[in-house]
Amino acid sequence: EQTARGTIESGMNNNEFELANDNIVDVRYIELPLTDKETGVFGSTTNNSIFANYAYEIEYTAGGGLIDIQSDLERAINDKIIPPLMSNTKSAVVGVSLNPADQVLESIECSRKEVDNNCNLVKGTVTVFLQEDADVGDEDQIALDAIKSGMDNDEFVSSNTNIYDVRWVQFPLTDPETGTFGVQADYSVEIDYAYELEYDQAGDFQTIQSELEKGINEEVIPAVMGNSSLGVVGVATSPTDQILNGVPCSRQADGNKCALMKGALTLHLKDEESASAEEQAIDAIRSGMDNDRFDSINESIKDVRYVELPLTDENGLFGTNSSSSVEVDYAYELEYNKDGNISDIISDAERAINEEVIPAVMGGSEPSAVGVSAVPDDQVVETVPCSVQPANNYDCVVIMGTVTVYLDDKNPPLSSSEEMESTVREAISDAMSIDNDIVSSNDDIRDIRFVSIATDENGLKGITSPNPIEVTYLYEVEYLPVGQITQIRPDLERAINDAVLPDVFVASDIIGVGTYPEDKINLNVACQEITDNNRCNVFTGILTIYVKDPALEEAARQQAIETVRTSMDNDEFDALDESIVDVRFLDGSDPAGASREVNDGNTSRNLGYQLGVGLGVPLGLGLIGAALIYLTKKDDDDEQESFAELEDIVMSTEAAEVE
């Protein structure tokens, strides 16, 4: 080859070919490769370009330097694609470049090699530059076909004397079935990022998203697996990227669609001590988006723009607020460096937790929310110890947190408040169960562990103790005639429970609150206020609170009652049911002493009032007579049992009245 090339060069330099045709003026020899050694470019560059990605195995002798070998090979590959792309005068291609540089995947072994040789798997990329106003065609495929042909026919082996073989590898590297390249290991870390995806209206979003996820994976693979010291042995597209509905893109051209996306991928690690390589992965994704390397993945993609995390702003809000919202409380143990600033640590953790909730309630085709807020602030529960002894030089605290989810006023979600709470807590729990962005949100955080405080099937929220205290109080519920107290009461009890725990849990020795036993209609006390034809019932509210220290029983009792009073005074429960007019705390009443009022002569008046007003006058009057006859047959010792049975009459007869 060298002899032939030398002969050709000599003939041109000595003008031996000018006689071949009368019209030839001059034939001048040009050194190969055509690709400029300094810039890696042949031709000219423009702002209109596409990328052609591929992969190959390069086997070379042990004495060869990989950097020099790879440099020579890349220029030879670039030269190979020049003729098919630029030999046609009608072609819109004005230049080709070997940039960005090919990347060696040190963590992956070649499929085969000679015993004494070295071998590496390499991800390659060439850039094709088009005329500024030209449409993108099949230029990337033309380039890939030329490269594959050159490798299959050993055309690149001679580009460096140390090259033994160059073998084409099927691309993309990511397995289309599993979404993984490399191996799935026992240790892994999830990498989160965000981006805006602008695309043509005619494009199929699901197809675009799937192809883009794989393309992003391909960009990350060499960045994290090109250095074996990072310990990354696999990269997966899972979990699936999620569209965040209800939040507009920062910009989009007329006629295009655009979606804000929360992306994620998983790095599989060799062992627990391996570096997460998060920085390398994020840098690769950002660079790929900033340099438009994903725009040619699908013909409908117009632009892919990187969005900085966290999405939550400095006020703790992502999206927009609304008049309808659900506050979801949760708890966690935070283990942190003693020298760290606990306020900053909690603040960073709050925003990171918010980031985990956002896709859970705002993602998917039918989002439940238009906004998520980290407000109100998380608070330290000083009276409750962590379940695990912290490591040396670390402290641990229990944190009571709250996330506010803002609902779409125009299109309210189909899910209930309880389902929303479950979704949020599950998202937080899942995030805290693995190494994640919550732990890495602050360098002083060592570990975060989710603590369940969801209301269980027995109405308990929080933690039990050997020291339960029953707290009773009175309140009245005024509601419209169309309302059903049997439906209002359970929701109201849960809401009171939810209101009490976050407040008392962080400020006292109360560690749990239960709605059991159920609140009871109190037939001895008449409603104090009622409007028009509304209905009204007085309830004896009952909470069971659990404390660490029995000595604080009375203080805890008063604090729980004061929390209920404040919530009712602030009308926090009035929106629970559309039929509720008002929920009012009753001062000056002694629910524990209600039995002492049985013989004061007002029993039948109060009974009649609540039966008549609570169930509707016609039906109520009939029940009054039956109730009074029933009471006359009871001895004094049985009167309290009688009233309990009468309450069952009130609650069960409501359905008959509606029917």
C-alpha positions, 0 to 999 in steps of 0.5 A: 500500500505504501509503495503504491501510494508513493508511486502515485504521489511521485507521478503527480509531483512530476506532472506525469498524469497531465498528458493523460488528457489534453484538457488536464492542466494539473494533478496535485497530490493531497496527503491523507487522511483528508480529516484535519489533524488539529480540528478533526474536520473535513470541509466546513461546519454549520449550525445544522448538523446530525450525529451518527453513533456506532460501536466497535471493538478495537484489538491491538498489540500489547506494545501499542498506545491506545491514544495514538491508535484511536486518533489514527483510527478515528481520522480513517473512519472520518475519511471513509464517510467523506466520499459517500456523503460529499461526492454528489453535487446535489448533497446538502453535506458540507463537512464531516467531523470525527468529534465528539471523540470516541469513548472507550468502555473500560468496564466491558470486555471484548467478545474475543481477542488473541491471548497477547493482544489488548482489546477495548469496546468503543462507542464512536460518533461522527458529526455530519454538517449540512447547509444551514437551510437544508432538511435532515435526510438519511445522511446519518445512515449513509455514514453508518453503512460506510463505517460498517462496510469499512470494518467488515472489510478490514479497511481500517486495520492499516490506519495504525501498525499496532491495530490487529482488528476492528470489529463492528458492534451492533448499536444501540448498546442498550438491550431493547427488551431490558433497557439495560447495557452491561449487567444488573448488579445487587448494588445500584443508584438512581440518577434523576434529571429533567428536560423539556422535550419539544416535538412536532405535533405529528409525532407519536409521543410514546415512540419519541419518548422510548427512543429518546430514553435509549439515546440518553442511556447510550450517551451515559454509558461511555461517560460512566463505564469508560473509567473502570475505577468508577465501578459501574458495570451496567446502565439501565433506562429504568425507571421510565421518564415521566411527563409532568403535566400542567407545567408549561415549557420555558419556550416552544415554537408555534405548531410544536408540542412540548413536555416537561419531563422528569427523567431517571436512569439506574447505574448498576455498581460492582459493589457497595463501595463503588462511586455512584458516578452521578456527576459523570452521568449528569454531565453527559446528559447535559452535554448531549442536550446542550449540543443537540445530540438527541435531536436527530434520534427521532425525526419529530424531535425539534429540541431537547433542553436540559432543566436544572434540578431541583424543580422545587423553587426557593419557596418550596413550590413546584407548579402552581397552587390552587384553592384545593389541596391535600396536606400529607404528613409523614415522618423519617429518621435523619442521621447526620454529621454532628458538625453539620447545620441541622437547619440547612440539612433539613431544608435540603432534604425537604426539597429533595423529598418534594422532588420525589413526590412531583412525578408521583402526583403530577406524572402520567396521562391523567395527573392528580395535581398541578403543584407540590409544595414542601410547605409547611416546614419539616420539624424535629420531634425532640421527644422521640428517639431514633430506632437505630443508634447513630454511628460515631460522630453522627446524630439522629433525629426524628422529623415530622414532615408535610407535603402539600399537593395542590389539585386542579380546581377545574378538573379535580382528580378521581382519587380520594384524599386517602388515595392521594396520601397513600401515593405520596407516602409510598413515593417518599418511602420508596425513595428512602428505601434505596440510595437516592437523591435525598441522601445526597442532597446534603453532604452531611446526611449519612442516612434517611429512614422512613417512619410510617405514621399513616392511619392504620385500619384501627384508626391509629396514626403514629406509635403506640405506648403502654400509656394510652389516654382517652381525650373527650370533647364536644362539637356540633356538626351543622349540615345541609338536609341532603347530607348524611351524617353516616358519611360525614362522621368517618371523614371528619374523625380522620381529619381531626386525627390528621390535624392533631398528630402533626401539631402535638407530635412535634411539641410534646411527648405525644407519639401517637393518636387514634380515632378509636373509639368512634365519636358518638352522637350526644343526645344530652346536648342540643346544638347551639346554632342552626340556620334555616332548615339545616340539620345538626348533631352534637358529638362526643369526640374521642381521641386516644393519645399515646405518650412516652411519659405518663407524668405529662398526661394532663398537658398532653390532653389539653394540648390535643383538645386545644389543637382540635378547638383551633382547627374547628375555629379556623373552619379547617374541616368545613370543606370535607363534605360539600354538605357541611355548613360548619363544625363548631367546638363546644366550650363549657361542656363536660363530655365526661359528665354528660351522664349526669344530665340524664335526669335533669328533665331535658332529656326528652327535649334534647333527644327530640331536638337531635332526632327531629333536626338531625333526621328531618321533622316527620321521621324524627317525630315518629322516632321521638315517640318510639324513643320515649316509650322505649326509655320508660321501659328502662331502669335508671341503671340501663339509661346509658345503655339505652342512649347508646342504642338510641344513637344506633337508631339515629345513625341507621335510620338515616339511610331509611329516610334518604330511601 
